[in-house]
């Protein structure tokens, strides 16, 4: 697999700081190309959310540089997923203890994907998302939110959830939960496009609009990819989205 990727993060129209953090790492090995993408959304209602998101990003950047080479000697994406899950649980405790020491609340979502050759592993906590676009758009991660849980229980419809005052209420996040249980997904990568995004990106635009702008046929080169992402971010801001907005777009071919 060959990976072409762009990342954009925007403070948005109302925040004083950008509490989102993004990470992209690209390398080559004997199995082909390797790509790591991570989006972390520091908790908007919590002080120092940018510290939490940046701390997690730094740890995964270090993991890519220092630990991934050893994993490649006997590659098992399920093993990597398990180690990522453990790392996120350790970071949850570390950030929680820091917050208690400083008497502040801070936390972050985490959504990361690692491609090695024709395989991927995703780890996910919170409501940042991974989408795959081929012939249609498909959400790969499951939102760990109050409204997503109620939709699955049948007590809320998707339409009701969009306007529900509790739509941003997370069931867990790294650094502000007593414990976290990351969602781990392992799969075979396909030709198309993968999107990682914070919730600020998707609240004010539809899946159809994302598909129309970011389907693989439109993404002819890196410049076009960047333009399409920036176009959607500007649309989101025009529609008065209040949150920070972050996107990583990966074309696989």
Secondary structure, DSSP 4 states (H G I P E B T S, - for coil): --EEEEEEEE-TTT-SS--EEEEEEEEEETTEEEEEEEEEEB-TTSTTHHHHHHHHHHHHHHHHHHTHHHHGGG--HHHHHHHHHHHHHHHHHHHHHHHHHHT----B-EEEEEEETTEEEEEEESS-EEEEESSSEEE-S---BHHHHHHHHTSS-HHHHHH-TTTT-BS--BTTSS----EEEEEE--SEEEEEE-HHHHSSS-HHHHHHHHSTTT--SHHHHHHHHHHHHHHHHHTT--S-EEEEEEEE-
